[in-house]
Amino acid sequence: MNALILASEAASTGMDPHTFAVIVGGGIFAALMVLLLITVSYTNVGNRHEAKPEPEDTHRQFKTHVPHSH
């Protein structure tokens, strides 16, 4: 069994699986942080302007305006 472990260690070339997992996880984390910063920057730009009145949408399912009295 000891010879099998030594042979597998000698044959393995490449990166340690733990190091590979940290690199992949760090890359995913960095990509999500970039997307978060992009989202926050668009929110900041959207808050610079006054809100425009929303046109009445006759196809909206949930009515938010007061219905007309007949």
Stockholm file with secondary structure:
# STOCKHOLM 1.0

chainA/1-70         MNALILASEAASTGMDPHTFAVIVGGGIFAALMVLLLITVSYTNVGNRHEAKPEPEDTHRQFKTHVPHSH
#=GR chainA/1-70 SS CHHHHHHHHHHCCSCCHHHHHHHHHHHHHHHHHHHHHHHHHHHHHHTTSCCCCCCCCTTCSSCCSCCCCC
#=GC SS_cons        CHHHHHHHHHHCCSCCHHHHHHHHHHHHHHHHHHHHHHHHHHHHHHTTSCCCCCCCCTTCSSCCSCCCCC
//
